[in-house]
Every structure is written in structure tokens, then in C-alpha cells.
């Protein structure tokens, strides 16, 4: 819940979300009414805080979350969820709903769905562009790496794809460390590493398809595309699941994918060759792109729609990227750190792995005493992106 004292959920809601609104306001030449709308939204959120001034509280209706008011295809879906929390403030709701509804409300303010000059303009595009440019010095040498052994190549690529998950612009403190990767002597920061198990499974027989549920654009997306290329050139079809609308600042959309390919195509010879192969794979559908609206909702994976289940059932391996997917797998609840993912997650229709750097206070499958030792060594270990996991779940009938 966003109300939990001292929690990262509370801090993110009251401190980070208004800062995101200010950054969006500064990044575009919006007309006065959009600028005023962003300021009013910021005030609404800040008025939720117990220490909000009387003037601010009155101005924002004491911080009560208001519903969507525009006309758009998804308004009924979101407002049905809003009615569950009608009258509550931003500090009185589940964190997952607060975060996802925040981004949907922002799209209303900036007229993303409405006809006019701002229709379909990504409010986060300037930030995404800046992140990709700043990542190139670290990224290009990685993309140029070559490996003699397939198992070695896979291990390097999946771990780089994991640590690229730090490049999360909704969390600037973590994003600032995105270029670090996993340094020598830091293997203890990978709390769960099932890389060898995943490779053993893949080596038994080629999967019918690999699905990658992507997270961030920029550096992380480039590393995901490198991993997709690894499979595609070996004859394994890949399906990339991206976001349909701007989400969590830096989440990757299909437009971001093509922008990334365009930028990398002119960055170096090795990245240009990679982009050429990726374009060819997309053209002949060895790599397919999907952006179902489900990935931009508050729904957990326990609530996965039937058509998404059926699509994933065709896959031989699903890679869920990022902290949000991990939270959605666990229904964003305070499970004991020694609980088991296999006993919590819904019965997903395909083998899957979750690749995640820790940026939220949710984790399971640790050893007894491990969480306590980590907290003693680093009080922010759950949220600072300095630790990660690659965890694989294989249905029993496929063991």
C-alpha cells in the first residue's frame, strides 16, 4: 500500500511522481492548458500527504484521486477500477494501482489520445532519447562482443540483459548505475542465477518460440534485441511484447524499438550489422512484435486475460523482464522472503524466467536469514538496483 510509513511505495508516490510531472512539463512546449493540467495533477498528488498545507488540500479536493474524464477506448476499464477506491487519496490505495493509474492520468492531461498536435506524442521521448545517447559508450562494446561457444554467448547475453534493467528512468538513482553491468567480484549481487538451468533446457531441444516481455527502452531494449537476435539467427522464432502507450517513463514501445534500431545502425559497424539482421528477422517474421493493452494495466498476472494465456501457451520459453513483471507475478504483495515463487505464481502456460534488478520491496525464494544479512549490509538492497535475479520455472511435466 502507498500508505505504508517509510516504504518505497510511499516515497515514490509523494516525491517521485510529482518530479516526473515536472520533468514532462519542462521537456515539451506544451500550451498553457496542458501545463496547468500537469501542475494541477502534481498538486492533487501532493495534497495526499499528511503534512500538505491547508491551501493545497483545499485546492486539490484534499488529494482525492479523480477518475478519467476524457473520451477514449480504455476509460471504462480504468474508471471501473477507480470506483473501487473512490474518495481515497494517492496514499490510500495499492501501490500497483497508484503507479499504473498515474501514467494513464498523465496521458489524459497531455492529450495523448485526443485529436490535435499532441495526439500520440510520447511525453517521455526526450528522456528516452537522452538515456540512449548516454548509454552508447558502454553499449557499443557489448554489442561488438563475439563468442566461440553458444553457451558462453547465451550466459553473457542474458546477464547483460538483466543488468540493463537498471536503465529505468522512473527511478533515476538506479538508472544512474545502468552502465555498470555486473563487475568482476560482484557475483554475490546476483541473488538467484538459473542461467545454467535455462541453457540446459534450451539445449535439449529448440523451443517452438521464445517470448520476451520487455521493460525499458534505450540500453535495456538494445540488450534485449541482441538476445532476440541470438535466438533468431539460430532458427528459433522470437516474439517481443512491448507497451502500447507511454508507461513508467522509459518502458519500451514499438516506436522506441525502431528508433533504437535507427540510432544503432549509424553508431558502429558491429551495431549496424546487428540492426540489419534484426530488420531482416522482423521482415520475415522470425521476430514478431506485439503490444497488447494488457501490458499497460494494473492487472497482476493472476488476472491475465485468456487471449494472452493462449498466446504464451504457444511459446517454449517466456522471459519476463523487469521489476514490474516480477511484482505482477507476485500480485505485488508482502510475501515472506523465504516463500517460493513456484507456489505463488499462477499456472502459466509455458516455462518462464524472470530477469529483474531489485527496485521494489518484493522478493521470494531467499534462504532463511539471507534477507536479514542483506539488510544489515545494505539497508536499501531491495530498492537500489544493485542486486538482481535470473529465476527459471519449468512445469513439472517438462522436467
SVG drawing of the C-alpha trace seen along z (x, -y; Angstrom):
<svg xmlns="http://www.w3.org/2000/svg" viewBox="-17 -29 54 64">
<polyline fill="none" stroke="black" stroke-width="0.4" points="0.0,0.0 1.1,-3.5 0.2,-4.4 3.0,-2.2 5.2,-4.6 8.8,-4.7 8.1,-2.5 9.5,-3.0 5.9,-2.9 5.0,-6.0 8.2,-7.8 7.6,-7.1 4.1,-8.3 4.6,-11.6 8.1,-12.5 8.9,-10.8 5.6,-11.1 5.4,-15.0 9.0,-15.1 8.1,-13.1 5.2,-15.6 7.7,-18.5 10.1,-16.8 7.4,-16.2 6.3,-19.8 9.9,-21.0 10.5,-18.6 7.9,-19.9 6.5,-23.2 3.0,-22.4 0.3,-25.1 -0.8,-26.8 -3.8,-24.5 -1.7,-21.3 0.9,-23.0 -1.8,-24.0 -3.2,-20.4 0.2,-18.9 0.6,-21.4 -3.0,-20.6 -2.2,-16.9 1.0,-17.4 -1.0,-19.4 -3.6,-16.6 -0.9,-14.1 1.0,-16.3 -2.3,-17.1 -2.4,-13.4 0.5,-13.9 -0.5,-14.4 1.7,-17.5 0.1,-19.1 -0.8,-22.8 -4.5,-23.7 -4.4,-25.8 -3.0,-22.9 -5.5,-20.4 -8.5,-22.7 -7.2,-23.4 -6.9,-19.7 -10.0,-18.5 -7.8,-17.0 -6.0,-14.9 -8.8,-12.5 -8.0,-10.6 -10.3,-11.7 -11.4,-9.5 -10.6,-9.8 -12.8,-12.4 -11.8,-12.2 -13.3,-10.0 -11.0,-7.1 -11.4,-3.3 -10.0,-2.3 -11.7,-4.9 -14.5,-2.5 -11.9,0.1 -9.8,-2.3 -12.8,-4.1 -14.3,-0.8 -11.1,-0.1 -11.1,-3.7 -14.6,-3.2 -13.2,-0.6 -11.1,-3.4 -13.4,-6.3 -12.8,-9.0 -9.4,-7.8 -6.2,-9.7 -3.0,-8.7 -1.7,-7.5 -4.7,-5.2 -4.5,-2.7 -2.4,0.3 0.9,-0.8 0.5,1.1 -2.8,-0.6 -1.4,-4.0 1.5,-3.7 -0.3,-2.5 -3.2,-4.9 -0.8,-7.7 0.6,-7.1 -2.8,-6.8 -4.0,-10.0 -0.9,-11.7 -1.7,-10.7 -5.1,-12.3 -3.5,-15.6 -1.1,-15.7 -3.9,-14.8 -2.2,-11.7 -5.5,-10.2 -7.1,-13.3 -7.1,-14.7 -4.7,-17.6 -1.0,-18.4 -0.2,-16.4 -2.0,-13.2 0.3,-10.2 3.2,-12.4 5.2,-10.5 5.7,-12.7 8.8,-10.8 10.5,-10.8 13.2,-13.4 14.2,-11.5 14.4,-8.2 16.5,-9.8 18.9,-11.2 19.3,-7.9 20.0,-6.0 22.7,-8.6 24.4,-8.4 24.4,-4.6 26.2,-4.3 29.8,-4.4 29.0,-1.4 26.6,0.3 28.6,0.4 31.5,2.5 29.0,5.0 27.2,5.3 30.6,5.9 31.4,8.9 31.8,12.3 31.9,15.7 33.1,19.1 30.8,21.2 27.0,20.8 26.6,21.5 29.1,18.7 27.3,16.3 23.9,17.0 25.2,16.6 26.8,13.2 23.8,12.0 21.2,13.0 23.2,11.4 23.8,8.2 20.0,8.1 19.4,8.5 21.7,5.6 20.4,3.4 17.2,3.4 18.8,0.8 18.2,-1.7 14.9,-2.7 14.0,-6.4 11.2,-6.1 13.9,-5.5 16.8,-8.0 19.0,-6.8 19.1,-3.3 19.3,-4.5 22.5,-6.4 24.2,-3.0 22.9,-1.3 26.2,-1.4 28.0,0.5 26.9,4.0 28.0,6.9 31.6,6.1 34.2,8.8 34.0,9.7 30.3,8.9 28.8,12.3 27.1,12.2 24.9,9.4 23.1,12.0 20.9,13.4 19.4,16.2 21.0,17.3 19.3,20.1 21.2,19.3 22.7,22.8 19.3,24.4 17.7,22.3 20.5,23.2 20.2,26.9 16.5,26.7 17.1,24.9 19.8,27.3 17.6,30.4 15.5,29.3 14.9,25.9 11.8,24.2 8.9,23.6 9.3,19.9 10.9,17.5 8.8,14.7 10.4,11.6 8.1,9.4 10.2,6.2 10.7,3.5 12.7,0.3 13.7,-1.3 17.2,-2.5 20.1,-0.5 17.9,2.4 15.9,2.7 19.2,2.8 20.4,5.7 17.1,7.5 17.3,7.1 20.8,8.6 19.4,11.6 16.5,11.9 19.0,11.9 20.9,14.7 17.8,16.9 16.6,15.7 19.8,16.5 19.7,20.0 16.2,20.6 14.2,20.0 11.3,17.6 11.1,14.7 8.1,12.7 8.7,9.3 5.9,7.9 6.1,4.1 4.0,1.4 1.2,-0.2 1.3,-3.6 3.9,-5.5 4.3,-3.8 6.6,-4.1 8.6,-6.8 11.0,-4.5 9.0,-1.4 9.6,-0.3 7.1,-0.7 7.3,0.4 8.2,-3.1 11.1,-3.0 12.3,0.2 12.5,-1.2 14.1,-4.4 16.7,-2.3 17.5,-0.3 17.8,-3.6 20.3,-5.0 22.4,-1.9 22.5,-1.5 24.7,-4.6 26.6,-4.1 29.2,-1.5 29.9,1.3 29.0,4.0 25.8,2.4 24.9,1.7 25.3,5.4 23.1,6.3 20.4,3.9 20.5,5.3 19.9,8.8 17.1,7.6 15.4,5.8 15.6,8.9 14.3,11.1 11.3,8.7 10.6,8.6 10.5,12.4 8.7,12.7 11.4,14.7 10.9,11.8 7.4,10.6 6.2,7.5 3.2,7.3 1.8,4.5 -1.4,5.8 -3.1,3.3 -2.8,5.8 0.8,4.9 -0.1,1.3 -2.7,2.1 -2.9,2.5 -3.8,6.2 -1.5,8.8 -0.5,12.0 -3.1,13.8 -5.6,11.8 -4.1,12.5 -6.7,12.5 -7.4,15.7 -6.1,14.4 -2.7,13.6 -2.6,17.0 -3.3,18.7 -0.6,16.7 2.0,17.5 1.0,21.2 2.5,21.3 5.9,20.4 8.7,22.7 10.1,20.0 8.8,16.7 11.3,14.2 9.7,11.6 11.9,8.6 12.0,6.1 10.7,5.2 7.1,4.6 6.7,8.0 8.1,9.6 5.7,7.6 2.8,8.6 3.8,12.3 3.7,12.0 0.5,9.9 2.6,7.1 2.2,8.5 4.4,8.7 5.3,12.4 7.8,13.8 11.3,13.6 11.6,17.4 8.3,18.1 8.5,19.9 7.7,18.4 6.6,21.7 3.9,21.9 2.7,18.3 2.6,17.6 -0.4,18.6 -0.1,21.7 1.4,20.0 1.1,22.0 4.8,22.1 8.2,22.4 9.3,18.9 12.2,17.0 12.1,13.6 15.0,11.2 14.9,8.4 17.1,5.9 15.6,5.2 13.8,1.9 10.8,2.7 10.3,4.3 9.1,7.6 11.2,10.8 10.9,14.5 13.0,17.7 15.7,16.4 17.4,18.7 16.5,18.3 18.5,15.4 19.6,14.1 17.3,11.1 18.3,10.1 22.0,10.3 21.5,8.3 19.6,5.6 22.4,5.4 25.0,4.9 22.9,2.6 19.6,1.2 18.4,0.3 19.2,3.6 15.6,4.2 15.3,0.9 18.7,-0.4 19.0,1.8 22.4,3.2 21.2,6.8 19.3,9.0 17.9,12.4 17.5,14.7 14.9,17.2 13.6,20.1 10.4,22.1 9.8,25.2 6.5,27.1 6.9,30.5 5.8,32.4 8.7,30.8 11.4,31.6"/>
</svg>
